Amino acid sequence: MEETFLEKAWDDLLSQEPQRIESRFKSLDDNSQKVVIEHLQNMVTDSGWHPMQVISAQKALETISNLEF
């Protein structure tokens, strides 16, 4: 069950669709949001990620940085 949740959460976060990214990110608690941001930043800066994953992570970070709380 947790694996399915995590898979769906990352599908949303890496969807390149601002509404899905925003909705999923806002549904997470503060600690989970921090973990997500750190992981997305690693995806953008670390080597070894598929180019489309890097693009998706960049879009997610851009969307998250524009959110108003």
VONU-702908 format. One line per 2 residues: their letters; for each residue x, y, z of N, C-alpha, C. Coordinates in Angstrom, 1 decimal, decimal comma, padded with zeros to 4 digits. Layout:
BEGIN
a = X Y Z X Y Z X Y Z  ...
This chain:
BEGIN
me = 000,8 -001,2 000,0 000,0 000,0 000,0 000,9 001,3 000,0  001,9 001,3 000,9 002,8 002,5 000,9 003,5 002,6 -000,4
et = 003,9 001,5 -001,0 004,7 001,6 -002,3 003,8 002,2 -003,3  002,5 001,8 -003,4 001,6 002,4 -004,3 001,4 003,9 -004,1
fl = 001,3 004,3 -002,9 001,2 005,7 -002,6 002,4 006,5 -003,0  003,6 006,0 -002,7 004,8 006,6 -003,1 005,0 006,7 -004,6
ek = 004,6 005,6 -005,3 004,6 005,6 -006,8 003,7 006,6 -007,4  002,5 006,7 -006,9 001,5 007,7 -007,4 002,0 009,1 -007,0
aw = 002,6 009,3 -005,8 003,0 010,6 -005,4 004,1 011,1 -006,4  005,1 010,3 -006,6 006,2 010,6 -007,5 005,7 010,8 -009,0
dd = 004,7 010,0 -009,4 004,1 010,2 -010,7 003,6 011,6 -010,8  002,9 012,0 -009,8 002,3 013,4 -009,8 003,4 014,4 -009,8
ll = 004,4 014,3 -008,9 005,4 015,3 -008,8 006,3 015,4 -010,0  006,5 014,3 -010,7 007,3 014,4 -011,9 006,5 014,4 -013,2
sq = 005,2 014,8 -013,1 004,3 014,7 -014,3 004,6 015,9 -015,2  005,2 016,9 -014,8 005,4 018,2 -015,6 004,1 018,9 -015,8
ep = 003,1 018,6 -015,0 001,8 019,2 -015,0 001,7 020,0 -013,7  001,7 021,4 -013,8 001,7 022,2 -012,6 000,6 021,9 -011,6
qr = -000,6 021,7 -012,1 -001,7 021,4 -011,2 -001,5 020,1 -010,4  -001,0 019,1 -011,1 -000,8 017,8 -010,4 000,4 018,0 -009,4
ie = 001,4 018,7 -009,8 002,6 018,9 -008,9 002,1 019,6 -007,7  001,4 020,7 -007,9 001,0 021,6 -006,8 000,1 020,8 -005,8
sr = -000,9 020,1 -006,4 -001,9 019,4 -005,5 -001,2 018,3 -004,7  -000,3 017,6 -005,3 000,4 016,5 -004,6 001,3 017,1 -003,5
fk = 002,1 018,1 -003,9 003,0 018,7 -003,0 002,3 019,3 -001,7  001,2 020,0 -002,0 000,5 020,6 -000,9 -000,2 019,5 000,0
sl = -000,4 018,3 -000,5 -001,0 017,3 000,3 000,0 016,6 001,3  001,3 017,0 001,1 002,3 016,4 002,0 002,6 017,2 003,2
dd = 003,0 016,5 004,3 003,3 017,3 005,5 004,7 018,0 005,3  005,0 018,9 006,2 006,2 019,7 006,1 007,5 018,9 005,9
ns = 007,6 017,9 006,7 008,8 017,1 006,6 008,9 016,4 005,2  007,8 015,9 004,8 007,8 015,2 003,5 008,1 016,2 002,3
qk = 007,6 017,4 002,5 007,9 018,4 001,5 009,4 018,7 001,4  010,0 018,8 002,6 011,5 019,0 002,6 012,2 017,9 001,9
vv = 011,8 016,7 002,2 012,4 015,5 001,6 012,3 015,5 000,1  011,1 015,9 -000,4 010,8 015,9 -001,8 011,7 017,0 -002,5
ie = 011,8 018,2 -001,9 012,6 019,2 -002,5 014,1 018,8 -002,5  014,6 018,2 -001,5 016,0 017,7 -001,4 016,2 016,7 -002,5
hl = 015,3 015,8 -002,7 015,4 014,7 -003,7 015,4 015,3 -005,1  014,4 016,2 -005,3 014,3 016,9 -006,7 015,6 017,7 -007,0
qn = 016,2 018,4 -006,0 017,4 019,1 -006,2 018,6 018,1 -006,5  018,6 017,0 -005,9 019,6 016,0 -006,2 019,4 015,4 -007,6
mv = 018,2 015,3 -008,0 017,9 014,8 -009,4 018,5 015,8 -010,4  018,3 017,1 -010,1 018,8 018,1 -011,1 020,3 018,2 -011,1
td = 020,9 018,0 -009,9 022,4 018,3 -009,8 023,3 017,1 -009,9  022,8 015,9 -009,6 023,6 014,7 -009,6 023,6 014,1 -010,9
sg = 024,7 013,4 -011,3 024,7 012,7 -012,5 024,0 011,3 -012,4  023,7 010,7 -013,5 023,1 009,4 -013,5 021,6 009,3 -013,7
wh = 021,0 010,5 -013,7 019,5 010,5 -014,0 019,3 010,6 -015,5  018,2 010,0 -015,9 017,8 010,1 -017,3 017,4 011,6 -017,6
pm = 017,8 012,1 -018,8 017,5 013,5 -019,1 016,1 013,9 -018,9  015,1 013,0 -019,2 013,7 013,4 -018,9 013,4 013,5 -017,5
qv = 014,1 012,7 -016,6 013,9 012,8 -015,2 014,4 014,1 -014,7  015,5 014,6 -015,2 016,1 015,9 -014,8 015,1 017,0 -015,2
is = 014,6 016,9 -016,4 013,6 018,0 -016,9 012,4 018,0 -016,0  011,9 016,8 -015,7 010,7 016,7 -014,8 011,0 017,2 -013,4
aq = 012,1 016,9 -012,9 012,5 017,5 -011,6 012,6 019,0 -011,6  013,2 019,5 -012,7 013,3 021,0 -012,8 011,9 021,6 -012,9
ka = 011,0 021,0 -013,6 009,7 021,6 -013,7 009,0 021,5 -012,3  009,2 020,4 -011,6 008,6 020,3 -010,3 009,1 021,4 -009,3
le = 010,5 021,5 -009,3 011,1 022,6 -008,5 010,6 024,0 -008,9  010,5 024,2 -010,1 009,9 025,5 -010,6 008,5 025,7 -010,1
ti = 007,7 024,7 -010,2 006,3 024,8 -009,8 006,2 025,0 -008,3  007,0 024,3 -007,6 007,0 024,3 -006,1 007,4 025,7 -005,6
sn = 008,5 026,2 -006,3 009,0 027,5 -005,9 008,0 028,7 -006,1  007,1 028,5 -007,0 006,1 029,5 -007,3 004,8 029,4 -006,4
le = 004,7 028,4 -005,6 003,5 028,2 -004,8 003,4 029,2 -003,7  002,2 029,6 -003,4 001,9 030,5 -002,3 001,2 029,7 -001,2
f = 001,7 029,9 000,0 001,1 029,1 001,1 000,4 030,1 002,0
